[in-house]
Amino acid sequence: MSRAARVAAFLALQRTTAGALVMVVAVGLGERLAEKFLPLYVLAIGGGAAAIGGLQALDNLCSALYAYPGGWLADRIGAKRALRWFTLVAAAGYALAALVPAWPAVLASAVLFLAWSSLSSPATLSLIYVSVPEGKRTMGVTMHSLMRRVPKALGPVLGAECIALFGEAGGVRVALGAALVLSLGSLFVQEALFAAGRPAADATRALPAAPRNPVALLRRMDPALRRLLAADVAARFCEQIPFAFVVIWCTKTIAAPVSARGFAWLTVLEMATAMALYVPVATWVERSTKKPFVVATFALFAVFPLVLLASRSWPWLVVAFLVRGLKEFGEPTRKSLILDLSPPDCRAAMFGLYYLIRDVFTAVAVLGGALLWDLDPALNLVTAAGFGAVAAVGYALYGEDLAPPPAQRIRGDG
C-alpha cells in the first residue's frame, strides 16, 4: 500500500471513530435525560421498591446479556453496521416507554433502551483501540470515557428541568420522547461521518471472527484478566447494591432532602470531578503502571456509600458526590487493561464476555440491594462498602501490576 493510501485509510478510520463518538454523545444524552429519574417515575406511576430494584436488576442483566452479542457482532459485521442496529433497538425502547405510562411497560421497554450502552461499548472501544498509536491507547479509551461523561453531566440537568415543568411522571415521559428524537437524529450524523470512512470502517474485521460460543472464548481469557474480573465483580456489588436508591436517599429519605434539580446538579459535580481527572491520570498511567490506579478506584468505590450514609444535608451530599466522581478516575485505565489483555482476533467479543460475566453477577446484587433497603437503608450502604473493600484488597494482593507489552498483545492488527 502506498503512503498516500495509508494516510487516506488512517483519515477514514478517524472519521469513522468520530462518528462513533458523536453517537456516544447524542444517544448517551437521550439515555441520561431519564435514567437517573426512572426510580421516581416508577414510584409516580404505581411501582414500589421491588419494581425499582427490578428495574436496576434488569439494567445489569441486560448489560450482561447484550455485552457479548454486541462484541461478537462488532467483530463479525464491523463496528459501523453494528452501531446502527444498536441505536435502532434503543430508539424502539424509548418509543414504547414514552407512549405507555405504566411501570410494567417501563420494565418491558427497558429491555430495549437499556441495551445501547452495553451493545455499543465493545464496538466503539475496539474501534478506538486500533485507531490510536500503541503508546496512547489508555488516552484513547480516556477520550471515550470523557465523551460518555458529557451526556452523564448534562442529561440529568435537562431531565430535572423536564420534571420541574411537567411533574415527575410527565417530565420523565417528555425526557423519553427527547431520547427517541436524539437517537434517530444521531443515525443521520453517524451516516454523514461514516460515509467518508467506508474503506476503514471494517478495520475491526481484519482478523477471523470470534467464536460463537462464549464458553470457548472463556477458555482464551488471560489469567490476569480473570483476576481483574473477580475484583471488578466485587466492586460492582459495591456500586449497584445502593445505585437505584441513591436518588431516593437524596430526595426523600434524609432529614433535609434535595429537589430533583438539586440532585441533577450533584450529578454534574460528580461527572465534572471525574472528567477533570481523566486526562492527567491517563498521562500519568502511560508513564507508569496500571495496577495502582485500579486499586485506588476500587477503594474509592468502598468509600462512597459510607460518606453517603453520613450525608443528611446539602453540604455533605456535595462531599459524597465529589467522592463519587473521584472513584471514576481509574475507569479508563481498567478498560484499557481489559483490551490489553484480550486476544487481537476477538478483542470486542472478549470485552463483551468480560461484561457478560460481570453483570450477570451484579444483577443478583441489585435484587439483594432492594431487600436490604426495605430492611434498613443504612444496612444497604454498609454492605455495599464491604464489597468495595474486598475488591480493593483482593486486587492489591492478586492483581497484575503490568499488562503484557502492547506490541506483543496486538501483533497482526496492522
C-alpha positions in Angstrom: 0.0 0.0 0.0 1.4 3.4 -1.0 2.0 6.2 1.6 -1.0 8.2 0.2 -3.3 5.2 0.5 -2.2 4.5 4.1 -2.8 8.2 5.0 -6.2 8.1 3.3 -7.1 4.9 5.2 -6.0 6.4 8.5 -8.0 9.5 8.0 -11.0 7.5 7.0 -10.8 5.5 10.2 -10.6 8.7 12.2 -13.8 9.9 10.5 -15.4 6.6 11.5 -14.2 6.9 15.0 -15.5 10.5 15.2 -18.9 9.3 14.0 -19.0 6.7 16.8 -18.1 9.3 19.4 -20.8 11.7 18.1 -23.2 8.8 18.6 -21.9 8.2 22.1 -22.8 11.8 23.0 -26.1 12.0 21.2 -27.6 8.7 22.2 -26.0 9.0 25.6 -27.6 12.3 26.2 -31.0 10.8 25.5 -30.3 7.9 27.8 -29.3 10.2 30.7 -32.2 12.6 30.3 -34.4 10.0 32.1 -32.1 7.3 33.6 -31.5 9.0 37.0 -35.2 9.7 37.5 -36.6 6.4 36.4 -37.0 5.3 40.1 -39.0 8.4 40.7 -41.1 7.7 37.6 -41.7 4.1 38.7 -43.0 5.4 42.0 -45.2 8.0 40.4 -46.9 5.5 38.2 -47.6 3.0 40.9 -44.5 0.9 41.3 -42.7 0.2 44.7 -39.2 -0.7 46.0 -39.5 -4.1 44.4 -40.2 -2.6 41.0 -37.3 -0.1 41.4 -35.0 -3.0 42.3 -36.3 -5.0 39.4 -35.6 -2.1 37.0 -32.0 -1.8 38.2 -31.5 -5.6 38.1 -32.9 -5.6 34.6 -30.3 -2.9 33.7 -27.5 -5.1 34.9 -28.9 -8.2 33.4 -29.4 -6.6 30.0 -25.9 -5.2 30.2 -24.7 -8.7 30.8 -26.8 -10.4 28.2 -26.1 -7.8 25.5 -22.4 -7.3 26.1 -21.2 -10.5 24.4 -23.5 -10.4 21.4 -22.6 -6.7 21.0 -18.9 -7.5 20.9 -19.4 -10.6 18.7 -21.4 -8.6 16.2 -18.9 -5.9 16.1 -16.1 -8.4 15.3 -18.4 -10.2 12.8 -20.1 -7.4 10.8 -18.0 -4.4 11.7 -18.5 -1.7 14.3 -20.2 0.7 11.8 -23.1 -1.5 10.9 -23.4 -2.9 14.4 -23.8 0.6 15.9 -26.6 1.5 13.5 -28.6 -1.6 14.6 -27.9 -1.0 18.3 -29.2 2.6 18.0 -32.4 1.5 16.4 -33.1 -1.0 19.2 -32.7 1.8 21.8 -35.0 4.1 19.8 -37.7 1.4 19.8 -37.4 1.2 23.6 -37.8 4.9 24.2 -40.8 5.0 21.9 -42.6 2.3 23.9 -41.7 3.8 27.3 -42.9 7.3 26.3 -46.2 6.0 24.8 -47.2 3.6 27.6 -47.1 5.2 31.1 -47.3 2.1 33.2 -44.5 0.6 35.3 -44.7 -2.9 33.7 -44.3 -1.2 30.3 -41.3 0.7 31.6 -39.7 -2.6 32.6 -40.5 -4.1 29.2 -39.2 -1.2 27.2 -36.1 -1.1 29.4 -35.1 -4.4 27.7 -34.7 -2.3 24.6 -33.5 1.1 25.6 -31.0 -0.2 28.3 -29.3 -2.2 25.5 -27.5 0.6 23.8 -24.6 1.2 26.2 -23.7 -2.4 26.6 -24.2 -3.3 23.0 -22.2 -0.3 21.7 -19.3 -0.2 24.1 -17.3 -3.2 22.8 -17.7 -1.8 19.2 -16.7 1.8 20.0 -13.8 0.8 22.3 -12.3 -1.8 20.0 -12.5 0.7 17.1 -10.8 3.4 19.1 -8.2 0.9 20.4 -7.0 0.0 16.8 -7.1 3.6 15.6 -4.6 5.2 18.0 -0.8 4.5 18.5 0.1 1.7 20.9 1.5 4.1 23.5 -1.6 6.2 23.5 -4.3 3.6 24.0 -5.1 4.5 27.6 -5.5 8.1 26.4 -7.8 6.9 23.5 -10.0 5.0 25.9 -10.0 8.0 28.2 -11.3 10.2 25.4 -14.2 7.7 25.0 -14.9 8.0 28.7 -14.8 11.8 28.6 -17.3 11.8 25.7 -19.6 9.5 27.7 -19.5 11.8 30.8 -20.7 14.8 28.8 -24.2 13.4 28.5 -24.0 12.0 32.0 -23.5 15.5 33.3 -25.9 17.4 31.0 -28.7 14.7 30.8 -29.8 14.8 34.5 -29.9 18.7 34.5 -32.2 18.7 31.4 -34.2 15.8 32.8 -34.7 17.7 36.1 -35.9 20.7 34.2 -38.5 18.5 32.4 -39.7 17.3 35.8 -39.9 20.8 37.2 -42.0 21.8 34.2 -44.2 18.7 33.8 -44.0 16.8 37.1 -42.4 13.5 37.9 -44.5 11.3 35.6 -45.0 13.8 32.8 -41.4 15.1 32.9 -39.9 11.7 32.5 -42.2 10.9 29.6 -41.1 14.1 27.9 -37.4 13.1 28.5 -38.1 9.7 27.0 -39.6 11.4 23.9 -36.5 13.6 23.6 -34.3 10.5 23.9 -36.1 9.0 20.9 -35.5 12.1 18.8 -31.8 12.2 19.7 -31.4 8.5 18.9 -32.9 8.8 15.5 -31.0 12.1 14.8 -27.7 10.5 15.7 -28.2 8.0 12.9 -28.1 10.8 10.3 -25.0 12.4 11.9 -23.3 9.0 12.0 -24.1 8.2 8.4 -22.6 11.6 7.3 -19.3 10.9 9.1 -19.2 7.1 8.3 -19.8 7.7 4.6 -16.3 9.1 4.2 -14.9 6.3 6.2 -16.1 3.2 4.4 -12.7 1.9 3.4 -11.5 1.8 7.0 -14.8 1.1 8.7 -14.1 -2.7 8.6 -10.7 -2.4 10.3 -12.0 -4.3 13.3 -12.9 -7.2 10.9 -9.3 -7.7 9.5 -8.9 -10.9 11.6 -11.0 -14.1 11.9 -14.4 -13.7 13.7 -14.7 -14.6 17.4 -16.2 -18.0 18.3 -19.9 -18.0 18.6 -19.8 -20.0 21.9 -18.8 -17.7 24.9 -17.6 -20.8 26.7 -15.0 -21.4 24.0 -13.9 -17.8 24.3 -13.7 -18.0 28.1 -11.0 -20.6 27.7 -8.9 -18.0 26.0 -9.3 -15.4 28.8 -5.9 -14.4 30.2 -5.5 -15.4 33.9 -4.6 -11.8 34.7 -7.9 -10.7 33.1 -9.7 -13.3 35.2 -8.3 -11.8 38.4 -9.3 -8.3 37.3 -12.8 -9.6 36.6 -13.1 -11.2 40.0 -12.2 -7.9 41.8 -14.4 -5.9 39.4 -17.4 -8.1 40.3 -17.0 -7.2 44.0 -16.6 -3.5 43.1 -19.8 -3.6 41.1 -21.6 -5.2 44.0 -20.5 -2.2 46.0 -21.8 0.2 43.3 -25.0 -1.5 42.4 -26.4 -2.5 45.8 -27.4 1.1 46.5 -27.3 2.5 43.0 -31.1 2.7 42.2 -31.7 4.1 45.7 -29.2 7.0 45.7 -31.8 9.3 44.2 -34.4 8.1 46.8 -31.9 8.8 49.6 -31.1 12.3 48.4 -34.6 13.4 47.5 -36.8 11.5 50.0 -35.0 9.7 52.8 -32.7 12.2 54.5 -33.8 14.8 57.0 -33.1 17.7 54.6 -33.8 16.2 51.1 -32.9 18.0 47.9 -35.1 18.5 44.8 -34.8 16.7 41.5 -33.0 19.8 40.2 -30.6 19.7 43.2 -29.9 16.0 42.6 -29.1 16.8 39.0 -26.5 19.3 40.0 -24.9 16.8 42.3 -24.6 14.5 39.3 -23.0 17.4 37.3 -20.5 17.8 40.2 -19.8 14.0 40.1 -19.2 14.0 36.3 -17.1 17.2 36.3 -14.9 15.8 39.0 -14.3 12.6 37.0 -13.7 14.5 33.7 -11.2 16.9 35.3 -9.1 13.9 36.4 -9.3 11.7 33.2 -6.6 13.3 31.1 -4.0 13.9 33.8 -4.5 10.3 35.1 -4.2 8.9 31.5 -0.9 10.8 31.0 0.4 9.5 34.3 -0.7 5.9 33.6 1.2 6.0 30.2 4.4 6.7 32.2 3.7 4.3 35.0 1.9 1.0 35.7 -1.9 0.5 35.8 -2.5 -1.6 38.9 -2.2 1.2 41.5 -4.9 3.2 39.7 -7.2 0.3 39.5 -6.8 -0.5 43.2 -7.3 3.2 44.1 -10.5 3.2 42.1 -11.9 0.1 43.9 -11.0 1.7 47.2 -13.0 4.8 46.4 -15.9 2.6 45.4 -15.9 1.5 49.1 -15.7 5.0 50.5 -18.7 6.5 48.6 -21.5 4.6 50.4 -20.1 5.4 53.8 -19.8 9.1 53.0 -23.4 9.0 51.6 -24.6 7.3 54.8 -23.2 10.3 56.8 -24.7 12.8 54.3 -28.1 14.2 55.6 -28.0 17.7 54.1 -26.7 19.5 51.1 -23.1 20.3 52.2 -22.5 16.6 53.0 -24.1 15.5 49.8 -21.7 17.7 47.9 -18.8 15.9 49.6 -20.4 12.5 48.8 -20.7 13.2 45.2 -17.2 14.6 45.0 -16.1 11.2 46.2 -18.4 9.5 43.7 -16.7 11.5 41.0 -13.2 10.6 42.3 -14.0 6.9 42.1 -14.3 7.2 38.3 -10.8 8.4 37.6 -9.4 4.9 37.1 -12.2 3.5 34.9 -10.5 4.3 31.6 -7.3 2.6 32.9 -9.3 -0.5 33.8 -11.0 -0.6 30.4 -7.7 -0.2 28.6 -6.2 -3.0 30.7 -9.1 -5.3 29.6 -8.3 -4.5 26.0 -4.6 -5.0 26.5 -5.3 -8.5 27.9 -7.7 -9.5 25.1 -6.7 -11.5 22.0 -6.4 -9.3 18.9 -8.7 -11.5 16.8 -11.6 -11.2 19.2 -10.9 -8.1 21.2 -14.5 -6.7 21.1 -16.0 -10.1 21.9 -13.7 -10.7 24.8 -14.6 -7.2 26.1 -18.2 -8.2 25.8 -17.7 -11.5 27.5 -16.0 -9.8 30.4 -19.1 -7.6 30.9 -21.4 -10.5 30.4 -19.9 -12.4 33.3 -19.5 -9.3 35.5 -23.0 -8.0 35.0 -24.8 -11.4 35.5 -23.3 -11.5 39.0 -24.1 -7.8 39.5 -27.8 -8.2 38.7 -28.0 -10.5 41.7 -26.5 -7.8 43.9 -29.2 -5.3 42.8 -32.0 -7.6 43.8 -30.3 -8.1 47.2 -29.9 -4.3 47.4 -33.7 -3.9 47.2 -34.2 -6.3 50.1 -31.5 -4.6 52.2 -33.1 -1.2 51.5 -36.5 -2.4 52.7 -34.9 -3.7 55.9 -32.8 -0.6 56.5 -31.1 1.9 54.1 -28.1 2.1 56.3 -27.6 -1.7 56.1 -27.7 -1.4 52.3 -25.0 1.2 52.3 -22.7 -0.5 54.8 -23.0 -3.8 53.0 -22.0 -2.1 49.7 -18.9 -0.6 51.3 -17.9 -4.1 52.5 -17.8 -5.4 48.9 -15.8 -2.4 47.8 -13.2 -3.1 50.4 -13.0 -6.8 49.3 -12.4 -5.6 45.7 -9.6 -3.2 46.6 -7.8 -5.5 48.9 -8.2 -8.5 46.6 -6.8 -6.8 43.6 -4.0 -5.2 45.6 -2.9 -8.7 46.6 -3.6 -10.7 43.5 -3.9 -8.3 40.6 -1.3 -7.9 37.8 0.9 -4.9 38.1 1.5 -4.5 34.3 -0.4 -5.6 31.2 1.7 -7.5 28.7 3.5 -5.2 26.3 1.1 -3.8 23.7 3.4 -4.7 20.8 3.2 -8.3 21.8 -0.6 -8.3 22.5 -1.8 -6.8 19.3 0.5 -8.2 16.7 -1.5 -8.7 13.5 -3.7 -5.7 13.8 -1.9 -3.9 11.0 
